[in-house]
């Protein structure tokens, strides 16, 4: 079965906004009750306010840049995104440089959840 939705544009716009630290723009691509993987502290955050708080705290400690390398739409509502992630501390020291797989579930045309599937 061929997927009926292609969320590639949403994904690329969301990462671009994230890298520019445009929180409200990224949140506009998410459902209000989004479930977001907390790759920094572990666990999950739920909802726009929690995602915004998580990123705001993270950006005071870390400087992550995340760029999509490839996308694969698994089914009608699920997309796998392979990203190149570079994370530095606020002094510019490299903490991580590698490939990470993010898996998104979409609902009603917006991001419903994001899972970090693996780190290489």
C-alpha positions as a Markdown table, in Angstrom:
| # | Residue | x | y | z |
|---|---|---|---|---|
| 1 | Unk | 0.0 | 0.0 | 0.0 |
| 2 | Unk | 1.4 | 3.4 | -1.0 |
| 3 | Unk | 1.2 | 6.0 | 1.8 |
| 4 | Unk | -1.4 | 8.7 | 1.1 |
| 5 | Unk | 0.4 | 11.4 | 3.0 |
| 6 | Unk | 3.9 | 12.7 | 2.5 |
| 7 | Unk | 5.2 | 14.6 | 5.6 |
| 8 | Unk | 8.7 | 15.3 | 4.3 |
| 9 | Unk | 8.0 | 19.0 | 4.0 |
| 10 | Unk | 6.8 | 19.3 | 7.6 |
| 11 | Unk | 9.8 | 17.4 | 8.8 |
| 12 | Unk | 12.3 | 19.6 | 7.0 |
| 13 | Unk | 10.6 | 22.8 | 8.1 |
| 14 | Unk | 10.5 | 21.6 | 11.7 |
| 15 | Unk | 14.2 | 20.8 | 11.8 |
| 16 | Unk | 15.1 | 24.1 | 10.1 |
| 17 | Unk | 13.0 | 26.0 | 12.7 |
| 18 | Unk | 14.6 | 23.9 | 15.6 |
| 19 | Unk | 18.1 | 24.8 | 14.4 |
| 20 | Unk | 17.1 | 28.5 | 14.3 |
| 21 | Unk | 15.6 | 28.1 | 17.8 |
| 22 | Unk | 12.2 | 29.2 | 16.6 |
| 23 | Unk | 10.3 | 27.2 | 19.2 |
| 24 | Unk | 6.8 | 28.5 | 18.4 |
| 25 | Unk | 7.3 | 27.7 | 14.7 |
| 26 | Unk | 8.3 | 24.1 | 15.5 |
| 27 | Unk | 5.4 | 23.7 | 17.8 |
| 28 | Unk | 3.0 | 24.8 | 15.0 |
| 29 | Unk | 3.8 | 21.5 | 13.3 |
| 30 | Unk | 2.8 | 19.5 | 16.4 |
| 31 | Unk | -0.5 | 18.5 | 17.9 |
| 32 | Unk | -1.1 | 20.2 | 21.3 |
| 33 | Unk | -0.9 | 16.8 | 23.1 |
| 34 | Unk | 2.4 | 15.7 | 21.4 |
| 35 | Unk | 4.5 | 13.0 | 23.0 |
| 36 | Unk | 8.2 | 14.0 | 22.6 |
| 37 | Unk | 11.2 | 11.9 | 23.4 |
| 38 | Unk | 13.5 | 13.6 | 25.8 |
| 39 | Unk | 16.9 | 12.6 | 24.4 |
| 40 | Unk | 18.8 | 14.8 | 26.9 |
| 41 | Unk | 17.4 | 13.8 | 30.2 |
| 42 | Unk | 15.5 | 10.6 | 29.4 |
| 43 | Unk | 11.8 | 9.8 | 29.3 |
| 44 | Unk | 9.2 | 11.9 | 27.5 |
| 45 | Unk | 7.6 | 15.3 | 27.6 |
| 46 | Unk | 3.9 | 15.8 | 26.7 |
| 47 | Unk | 2.3 | 18.8 | 25.2 |
| 48 | Unk | 3.5 | 22.1 | 23.7 |
| 49 | Unk | 4.4 | 23.7 | 27.1 |
| 50 | Unk | 6.5 | 20.8 | 28.2 |
| 51 | Unk | 8.4 | 20.6 | 24.8 |
| 52 | Unk | 9.0 | 24.3 | 25.0 |
| 53 | Unk | 10.3 | 24.1 | 28.5 |
| 54 | Unk | 12.5 | 21.1 | 27.7 |
| 55 | Unk | 14.1 | 22.8 | 24.7 |
| 56 | Unk | 14.5 | 26.1 | 26.6 |
| 57 | Unk | 16.4 | 24.3 | 29.4 |
| 58 | Unk | 18.4 | 22.3 | 26.9 |
| 59 | Unk | 19.5 | 25.3 | 24.9 |
| 60 | Unk | 21.0 | 26.9 | 28.0 |
| 61 | Unk | 23.3 | 23.9 | 28.4 |
| 62 | Unk | 23.7 | 22.5 | 24.9 |
| 63 | Unk | 24.0 | 23.7 | 21.3 |
| 64 | Unk | 22.4 | 20.9 | 19.1 |
| 65 | Unk | 22.2 | 21.1 | 15.4 |
| 66 | Unk | 20.1 | 18.4 | 13.8 |
| 67 | Unk | 19.9 | 18.0 | 10.0 |
| 68 | Unk | 17.8 | 15.4 | 8.2 |
| 69 | Unk | 19.8 | 13.1 | 5.9 |
| 70 | Unk | 17.0 | 10.9 | 4.7 |
| 71 | Unk | 13.4 | 10.2 | 5.2 |
| 72 | Unk | 11.4 | 7.0 | 4.8 |
| 73 | Unk | 7.6 | 7.0 | 5.1 |
| 74 | Unk | 6.9 | 3.7 | 6.8 |
| 75 | Unk | 3.2 | 3.8 | 6.4 |
| 76 | Unk | 0.3 | 6.3 | 6.2 |
| 77 | Unk | 1.0 | 7.9 | 9.6 |
| 78 | Unk | 4.7 | 7.0 | 10.4 |
| 79 | Unk | 7.9 | 8.5 | 9.1 |
| 80 | Unk | 11.5 | 7.5 | 9.9 |
| 81 | Unk | 14.0 | 10.3 | 9.7 |
| 82 | Unk | 17.7 | 9.7 | 9.7 |
| 83 | Unk | 19.5 | 12.8 | 11.0 |
| 84 | Unk | 23.1 | 14.0 | 11.4 |
| 85 | Unk | 23.3 | 15.4 | 14.9 |
| 86 | Unk | 26.1 | 17.6 | 16.2 |
| 87 | Unk | 25.9 | 18.6 | 19.9 |
| 88 | Unk | 28.3 | 21.0 | 21.5 |
| 89 | Unk | 28.3 | 22.5 | 25.0 |
| 90 | Unk | 28.1 | 26.2 | 25.4 |
| 91 | Unk | 31.9 | 26.6 | 25.3 |
| 92 | Unk | 31.9 | 25.0 | 21.9 |
| 93 | Unk | 33.3 | 21.6 | 23.0 |
| 94 | Unk | 32.0 | 18.7 | 20.8 |
| 95 | Unk | 29.9 | 16.3 | 22.8 |
| 96 | Unk | 28.3 | 14.2 | 20.0 |
| 97 | Unk | 28.6 | 14.0 | 16.3 |
| 98 | Unk | 26.7 | 11.1 | 14.7 |
| 99 | Unk | 23.7 | 9.7 | 13.0 |
| 100 | Unk | 20.4 | 9.3 | 14.9 |
| 101 | Unk | 17.1 | 7.8 | 13.8 |
| 102 | Unk | 13.9 | 9.7 | 14.7 |
| 103 | Unk | 10.5 | 8.1 | 14.2 |
| 104 | Unk | 7.5 | 10.3 | 13.9 |
| 105 | Unk | 3.8 | 9.5 | 14.1 |
| 106 | Unk | 1.4 | 11.9 | 12.5 |
| 107 | Unk | -2.2 | 12.6 | 13.4 |
| 108 | Unk | -4.5 | 15.0 | 11.7 |
| 109 | Unk | -1.6 | 16.3 | 9.5 |
| 110 | Unk | 0.6 | 17.2 | 12.5 |
| 111 | Unk | 3.3 | 15.5 | 14.6 |
| 112 | Unk | 1.7 | 13.4 | 17.3 |
| 113 | Unk | 4.9 | 11.8 | 18.7 |
| 114 | Unk | 8.6 | 11.5 | 18.1 |
| 115 | Unk | 10.7 | 8.5 | 19.2 |
| 116 | Unk | 14.5 | 8.2 | 19.2 |
| 117 | Unk | 14.9 | 4.7 | 17.7 |
| 118 | Unk | 18.7 | 4.4 | 17.9 |
| 119 | Unk | 21.9 | 6.2 | 18.2 |
| 120 | Unk | 25.0 | 5.2 | 16.2 |
